[in-house]
């Protein structure tokens, strides 16, 4: 490991950056070095600008991906090398607002039903039944499940925030059946040989296969289940502040975006919604 790489990792770890962010920032600094064929600490502002612009002009990457590259390099040069830039490296970009294709109740049910692997099936049910992110379900531990309280305690999730997520009776029943079969000790979903969590790519691949086997052509990865959870809960009347807490959104405006599908949305105070039970009612 080079000294610069170690310094970058140290700067991120002392600030408690997530592992995913650390990996992304290291990857962008490496990509910069590969593009320029030089050590990053020898580059001029004009060379950094050329690299960042090439991400859009030559590689046609999305605005969000280019923004991530900029933030990674801005952190590296500012915090590791102590440099400031004399010119604007990247012009202001309009973020692409893509509305994901919404999965219906029947489509979610088909995806779950065709998934034959019991571990991946349980993970898919958690993504939909609780609105969990891919990383959150993969890192879920046995101790995070509080059966008597009917909640999942997520510790240091995205944004380094803890939150409690209600678990429906149907989902809790499935979790108990899963535990009786596999008896996980630390991680709920573990690798077969070592007590380590399943890799995120494994679940993503399993989801794509299940979606294909279910004959669903809508675009999007497993994050579509989180969108479906949010939208279906709003369809059932869940209040926006409650959904905001479950999803872990810092700004309620992020949660409000899900009402795009529901022009006549109305909240029902105090209601509890069991999405898996609704799936069982599908023909």
C-alpha positions as CSV (number, residue, x, y, z in Angstrom):
1,X,0.0,0.0,0.0
2,X,1.4,3.4,-1.0
3,X,1.8,6.1,1.6
4,X,-0.8,8.3,-0.1
5,X,-3.4,5.6,-0.1
6,X,-2.7,4.9,3.6
7,X,-3.0,8.6,4.4
8,X,-6.3,8.8,2.5
9,X,-7.7,5.7,4.4
10,X,-6.5,7.2,7.7
11,X,-8.3,10.5,7.0
12,X,-11.5,8.7,6.1
13,X,-11.4,6.3,9.0
14,X,-10.8,9.0,11.6
15,X,-14.0,10.7,10.3
16,X,-15.9,7.4,10.5
17,X,-16.6,7.2,6.7
18,X,-18.5,4.1,5.8
19,X,-16.6,1.2,4.2
20,X,-18.4,1.8,0.9
21,X,-17.4,5.4,0.8
22,X,-13.8,4.6,1.6
23,X,-13.7,2.1,-1.2
24,X,-15.3,4.5,-3.7
25,X,-12.9,7.4,-2.8
26,X,-9.8,5.1,-3.1
27,X,-11.1,3.8,-6.4
28,X,-11.5,7.4,-7.9
29,X,-8.0,8.4,-6.8
30,X,-6.6,5.2,-8.4
31,X,-8.6,5.9,-11.5
32,X,-7.1,9.4,-11.7
33,X,-3.6,8.0,-11.4
34,X,-4.4,5.4,-14.1
35,X,-5.8,8.1,-16.4
36,X,-2.8,10.4,-16.1
37,X,0.0,7.8,-15.6
38,X,1.3,9.9,-12.8
39,X,1.2,10.1,-9.0
40,X,-1.8,12.3,-8.0
41,X,0.3,14.6,-5.8
42,X,2.2,15.8,-8.9
43,X,-0.8,16.9,-10.9
44,X,-1.8,20.5,-11.7
45,X,-5.3,21.9,-11.5
46,X,-5.6,21.9,-15.2
47,X,-4.9,18.2,-15.4
48,X,-7.5,17.5,-12.7
49,X,-10.0,19.5,-14.6
50,X,-9.2,17.6,-17.8
51,X,-9.8,14.3,-16.0
52,X,-13.1,15.3,-14.4
53,X,-14.4,16.7,-17.7
54,X,-13.4,13.5,-19.5
55,X,-15.8,11.5,-17.2
56,X,-18.7,13.2,-18.9
57,X,-17.3,14.0,-22.4
58,X,-15.5,10.8,-23.1
59,X,-16.9,8.2,-20.7
60,X,-20.5,9.6,-20.6
61,X,-20.9,8.9,-16.9
62,X,-24.0,10.2,-15.1
63,X,-24.0,13.5,-13.1
64,X,-24.2,11.6,-9.8
65,X,-21.2,9.5,-10.7
66,X,-19.2,12.6,-11.8
67,X,-20.2,14.3,-8.5
68,X,-18.9,11.4,-6.5
69,X,-15.6,11.5,-8.3
70,X,-15.3,15.3,-7.6
71,X,-16.1,14.8,-3.9
72,X,-13.5,12.0,-3.7
73,X,-10.8,14.1,-5.3
74,X,-11.8,17.2,-3.4
75,X,-11.5,15.3,-0.1
76,X,-8.2,13.8,-1.1
77,X,-6.5,17.0,-2.2
78,X,-8.0,19.1,0.6
79,X,-7.6,16.7,3.6
80,X,-4.6,14.6,2.6
81,X,-2.5,17.0,0.6
82,X,-3.8,20.3,2.0
83,X,-4.3,21.8,-1.4
84,X,-6.8,24.4,-2.6
85,X,-7.8,24.8,-6.2
86,X,-7.2,28.0,-8.2
87,X,-10.0,27.3,-10.7
88,X,-13.4,25.6,-10.8
89,X,-12.7,22.0,-11.7
90,X,-16.2,21.0,-12.5
91,X,-19.1,23.2,-13.6
92,X,-22.4,23.0,-11.7
93,X,-24.4,20.1,-13.0
94,X,-28.1,19.5,-13.0
95,X,-28.8,16.2,-11.2
96,X,-30.7,13.7,-13.2
97,X,-34.1,13.1,-11.6
98,X,-35.0,9.6,-12.7
99,X,-38.3,8.2,-11.5
100,X,-37.8,4.4,-11.0
101,X,-40.3,2.0,-12.5
102,X,-42.7,1.0,-9.8
103,X,-43.2,-2.7,-9.0
104,X,-46.7,-3.7,-8.4
105,X,-47.8,-6.0,-5.5
106,X,-48.2,-8.9,-7.9
107,X,-44.8,-8.4,-9.4
108,X,-43.1,-8.3,-6.0
109,X,-44.9,-11.5,-5.1
110,X,-43.7,-13.2,-8.3
111,X,-40.1,-12.2,-7.6
112,X,-40.3,-13.7,-4.1
113,X,-42.1,-16.8,-5.2
114,X,-39.6,-17.7,-8.0
115,X,-36.6,-17.2,-5.7
116,X,-35.8,-20.8,-4.6
117,X,-32.7,-20.0,-2.5
118,X,-34.1,-19.6,1.1
119,X,-31.4,-17.1,2.1
120,X,-31.9,-14.8,-0.8
121,X,-35.6,-15.2,-0.6
122,X,-35.5,-14.0,3.0
123,X,-33.3,-11.1,2.1
124,X,-35.6,-10.1,-0.7
125,X,-38.5,-10.2,1.7
126,X,-36.7,-8.0,4.1
127,X,-35.8,-5.4,1.4
128,X,-39.5,-5.2,0.5
129,X,-41.1,-5.8,3.9
130,X,-39.0,-3.2,5.8
131,X,-37.6,-1.0,3.0
132,X,-34.0,-1.9,3.8
133,X,-31.1,-0.9,1.6
134,X,-28.9,-3.5,0.0
135,X,-26.1,-2.8,2.4
136,X,-28.4,-2.8,5.4
137,X,-29.8,-6.2,4.7
138,X,-26.4,-7.7,4.0
139,X,-24.9,-6.4,7.2
140,X,-27.9,-7.3,9.4
141,X,-26.9,-9.2,12.6
142,X,-29.0,-11.6,14.7
143,X,-28.8,-9.2,17.6
144,X,-30.4,-6.5,15.5
145,X,-33.7,-8.4,15.5
146,X,-35.9,-7.7,18.6
147,X,-38.7,-10.2,18.2
148,X,-40.7,-9.3,21.3
149,X,-40.6,-5.6,20.4
150,X,-41.2,-6.4,16.7
151,X,-38.5,-4.1,15.5
152,X,-35.1,-4.2,13.7
153,X,-32.4,-2.1,15.2
154,X,-30.2,-0.8,12.5
155,X,-26.8,0.4,13.8
156,X,-24.7,3.0,12.0
157,X,-26.7,2.7,8.8
158,X,-26.3,5.2,5.9
159,X,-25.3,8.6,7.3
160,X,-23.9,6.9,10.5
161,X,-27.4,6.9,11.9
162,X,-29.2,4.4,14.1
163,X,-32.9,3.7,13.6
164,X,-35.6,1.3,14.6
165,X,-37.8,-0.3,11.9
166,X,-41.1,-2.0,12.7
167,X,-41.4,-5.6,11.6
168,X,-44.8,-7.0,10.6
169,X,-46.1,-10.3,12.1
170,X,-45.8,-12.0,8.7
171,X,-42.2,-11.0,8.3
172,X,-41.3,-11.9,11.9
173,X,-42.8,-15.3,11.3
174,X,-40.6,-15.8,8.2
175,X,-37.5,-14.6,10.1
176,X,-38.2,-17.2,12.9
177,X,-38.5,-20.0,10.3
178,X,-35.3,-18.8,8.7
179,X,-33.5,-18.8,12.1
180,X,-34.7,-22.3,12.9
181,X,-33.3,-23.6,9.6
182,X,-29.9,-21.9,9.5
183,X,-29.2,-20.9,13.2
184,X,-27.1,-17.9,12.3
185,X,-24.8,-16.7,15.1
186,X,-23.5,-13.2,14.2
187,X,-24.6,-12.2,10.7
188,X,-28.2,-13.1,9.7
189,X,-27.0,-13.9,6.2
190,X,-23.5,-15.4,6.2
191,X,-21.0,-17.0,3.9
192,X,-21.0,-20.8,4.0
193,X,-17.4,-21.2,5.3
194,X,-16.5,-18.2,7.4
195,X,-18.7,-16.1,9.7
196,X,-18.8,-13.1,7.3
197,X,-21.8,-11.4,5.7
198,X,-22.8,-12.3,2.2
199,X,-21.4,-9.9,-0.4
200,X,-23.8,-7.3,-1.8
201,X,-23.2,-8.4,-5.3
202,X,-24.4,-11.9,-4.5
203,X,-27.8,-10.6,-3.4
204,X,-28.0,-8.2,-6.4
205,X,-27.3,-11.1,-8.8
206,X,-29.9,-13.3,-7.1
207,X,-32.5,-10.5,-7.4
208,X,-31.8,-10.0,-11.1
209,X,-32.2,-13.7,-11.7
210,X,-35.5,-13.8,-9.7
211,X,-36.8,-10.8,-11.6
212,X,-35.9,-12.5,-15.0
213,X,-37.4,-15.8,-14.0
214,X,-40.6,-13.9,-12.9
215,X,-40.7,-12.4,-16.4
216,X,-40.5,-8.8,-15.2
217,X,-38.9,-6.4,-17.7
218,X,-39.0,-3.3,-15.6
219,X,-35.6,-1.6,-15.2
220,X,-33.7,-1.4,-11.9
221,X,-31.9,-3.4,-9.3
222,X,-32.9,-4.6,-5.8
223,X,-33.3,-1.0,-4.7
224,X,-36.6,-1.1,-6.6
225,X,-38.0,-3.1,-3.6
226,X,-37.3,-0.2,-1.3
227,X,-39.2,2.1,-3.7
228,X,-42.0,-0.4,-3.8
229,X,-42.1,-0.6,0.0
230,X,-42.3,3.2,0.3
231,X,-45.0,3.6,-2.3
232,X,-47.1,0.7,-1.2
233,X,-47.0,1.9,2.4
234,X,-48.2,5.3,1.3
235,X,-50.9,3.7,-0.8
236,X,-52.1,2.0,2.4
237,X,-52.0,5.4,4.2
238,X,-48.8,5.5,6.2
239,X,-48.1,9.1,7.4
240,X,-45.1,10.7,5.7
241,X,-43.1,11.4,8.9
242,X,-43.4,7.7,9.9
243,X,-42.2,6.6,6.5
244,X,-39.4,9.2,6.6
245,X,-38.1,7.6,9.9
246,X,-38.3,4.1,8.6
247,X,-36.4,4.9,5.4
248,X,-33.8,7.0,7.3
249,X,-34.3,10.1,5.2
250,X,-32.7,13.2,6.7
251,X,-35.0,15.6,4.7
252,X,-38.7,14.8,4.4
253,X,-38.6,16.2,0.9
254,X,-36.8,13.0,-0.1
255,X,-39.7,11.0,1.2
256,X,-42.4,13.3,-0.4
257,X,-41.0,12.3,-3.8
258,X,-42.8,8.9,-3.4
259,X,-46.1,10.6,-3.6
260,X,-45.4,11.1,-7.3
261,X,-47.4,7.9,-7.8
262,X,-50.2,9.0,-5.5
263,X,-51.8,12.3,-6.5
264,X,-54.6,11.7,-4.1
265,X,-52.5,10.5,-1.1
266,X,-54.2,10.6,2.3
267,X,-52.5,9.5,5.6
268,X,-54.2,7.2,8.1
269,X,-53.0,8.0,11.6
270,X,-51.9,5.1,13.7
271,X,-52.4,2.4,11.1
272,X,-50.0,-0.5,10.8
273,X,-49.4,-2.2,7.4
274,X,-48.3,-5.8,6.8
275,X,-47.1,-5.7,3.1
276,X,-46.3,-9.5,3.1
277,X,-49.8,-10.3,4.2
278,X,-51.1,-8.2,1.3
279,X,-48.9,-10.2,-1.0
280,X,-50.5,-13.4,0.2
281,X,-53.9,-12.0,-0.8
282,X,-52.7,-11.6,-4.4
283,X,-54.1,-14.2,-6.8
